[in-house]
Amino acid sequence: MSRRRTNAGSYELLNSEPDEEEQHDQPDGFVDEQWVEPQRKFPWKTILFILFFFVAGATCLTFSILVSSGVFNEKYADRAWPLLILGILMFIPGGYYGYILLCIFLKRDGFTVEDIPML
């Protein structure tokens, strides 16, 4: 095997720069469409989850308080703590994203549909 380079004569000089016109005429690999954000679909599924979490969390909290206060029969007293914990775990994210949803609905500054996570 020979150690000679067969393409030694095809190199350009390092100091030679292409003309300014040649630089602007060559494509750089970018397309204008790649900088445009795609249209995002309205997150109906997420909104239904938000409303479900808010309503279910409020319901669990309400029944937990009613069972603890003795409005319901004493045989349901063992269900007060699980309802309270479940209600808190569902009400906090439902209330937070429900507030964001309300601000979007009222068209307040700084709130957009992008603030709601997609599922």
C-alpha positions in Angstrom: 0.0 0.0 0.0 1.3 3.4 -1.0 1.6 6.2 1.5 1.1 8.9 -1.1 -2.0 11.1 -1.1 -3.9 10.8 -4.3 -5.9 14.0 -3.8 -3.0 16.3 -2.8 -3.5 18.6 -5.8 -7.2 19.4 -5.0 -6.7 21.5 -1.9 -7.5 25.2 -2.0 -5.3 27.8 -0.4 -6.2 28.5 3.2 -6.0 32.2 2.8 -8.4 32.4 -0.1 -11.8 33.4 1.0 -14.9 33.2 -1.2 -16.3 36.4 -2.6 -19.0 38.1 -0.6 -21.5 37.4 -3.4 -20.7 33.7 -3.4 -21.3 33.6 0.4 -24.8 35.0 0.1 -25.7 32.8 -2.9 -25.0 29.5 -1.2 -27.7 27.9 0.9 -26.9 27.6 4.5 -29.1 24.7 5.2 -31.8 26.7 7.0 -35.4 26.9 5.9 -37.7 29.8 7.1 -40.4 27.3 8.1 -38.3 25.8 10.8 -38.4 29.0 12.8 -42.2 29.1 12.8 -43.9 27.6 15.8 -46.4 24.9 15.0 -50.0 25.6 15.9 -50.8 24.0 19.2 -54.1 22.2 19.6 -56.5 23.4 22.4 -55.9 21.0 25.4 -59.5 19.8 26.0 -58.4 16.6 27.6 -56.3 18.5 30.1 -59.1 20.9 30.9 -61.4 18.0 31.7 -58.8 16.6 34.0 -58.4 19.9 35.7 -62.2 20.3 36.2 -62.5 16.7 37.5 -59.6 17.2 40.0 -61.1 20.4 41.3 -64.7 19.1 41.7 -63.6 15.7 43.0 -61.2 17.2 45.5 -63.7 19.7 46.7 -66.3 16.9 47.1 -63.9 14.7 49.1 -62.9 17.6 51.3 -66.6 18.5 51.9 -67.6 14.9 52.8 -64.5 14.6 55.0 -65.5 17.6 57.0 -69.1 16.6 57.2 -68.1 13.1 58.5 -65.7 14.5 61.0 -68.2 17.0 62.3 -70.8 14.3 62.9 -73.4 15.3 60.3 -73.2 11.8 58.9 -73.6 8.6 60.9 -70.7 7.5 63.1 -70.2 4.3 61.2 -68.5 6.4 58.4 -66.0 8.0 60.8 -63.2 5.7 59.6 -63.5 7.2 56.1 -62.8 10.8 57.2 -59.0 10.7 57.0 -58.7 9.0 53.7 -61.3 11.4 52.2 -59.3 14.4 53.7 -56.0 13.2 52.2 -57.5 12.3 48.8 -59.4 15.6 48.8 -56.2 17.6 49.5 -54.2 15.7 46.9 -56.8 16.4 44.2 -57.9 19.9 45.2 -54.5 21.6 45.3 -53.5 20.9 41.6 -57.1 21.3 40.5 -57.4 24.6 42.2 -54.0 25.9 40.9 -54.7 25.0 37.2 -58.3 26.0 37.6 -57.1 29.5 38.6 -54.9 29.6 35.5 -57.8 28.4 33.4 -60.0 31.1 34.8 -57.4 33.8 34.1 -57.1 32.5 30.5 -60.9 32.6 30.2 -61.0 36.2 31.5 -58.1 37.1 29.2 -55.8 38.5 31.9 -52.4 39.7 30.8 -49.6 37.1 31.2 -51.8 34.0 31.0 -51.9 31.9 27.8 -53.0 28.4 26.8 -49.3 27.5 26.8 -49.4 27.7 30.6 -51.6 24.6 30.7 -49.5 21.4 30.3 -50.5 18.9 27.6 -51.4 15.4 28.5 
